[in-house]
C-alpha cells in the first residue's frame, strides 16, 4: 500500500512537469508541421528513450554525480543550447525558402530516409542534452525515493514515467499533425516557421546563459 501511494505521488509530480510547455512541445510542433505525423511520433519515441536514460541514471546515482561536478552540467547545458539553436536555424531557413517542400501521400511533406532516421535521434538528443531534465530527475528521486526504497520500486517508477512520457508526446504528435493543423500550416508556413525558429532560438539562448 505504501509503495502504491509512493508511486502515485511520484507519477503525479512527473505528469505536472511533463505537461508544462517547453522545448519538447516546440520541437514536436515543428516536426509535426514540417515532416508529418510519422516523424513526430518518432521524435516522441526518442524523447521517451531519453527520459529512460535520465530516470535510470537518477535512480542509480549517475545523474547525482553530474550534479556534483559542475563541468558535466555545463557541457550538457552548452550542448543542449547549441542543439536548440541548430533546430532554430533549420526552421528559419525553411521560413526563408519560397517553395513548398515536395509533398507525399495525403499532402504531407515527403520525408527523406535521413529524416525518418533522424526523428528518434532528434527527440533523444533533445532530452539527453537538457540538463534541466537531469536536475528534475535528481530532485524527484531525492524527494520520493530514499536510499531505503527498494531498487524494484525505483525501476517501476521510471518505467511508468517513460510510458507516461511516450503516451503524452505521442498524443501531441498526433494532434499537432492533424489535417486541420497541417492545412493551416500550409497557408501560414513561412510565418509559423519563422515564429518557431525565434522560439527555439530563445529557448536555446536561455539554456546557454542560465546557471
Secondary structure, DSSP 4 states (H G I P E B T S, - for coil): -HHHHHHHHHHHHHHHHHTS-SHHHHHHHHHHHHH-HHHHHHHHHHHHHHHHHHHHHHHTTHHHHHHHSHHHHHHHHHHHHHHHHHHHHHHHHHHH--SPPPB-GGG-B---HHHHHHHHHHHHHHHHT-HHHHHHHHHHHHHH--TTS-HHHHHHHHHHHHHHHHHHHHHHHHHHTSHHHHHHHHHSHHHHHHHHHHHHHHHHHHHHH--
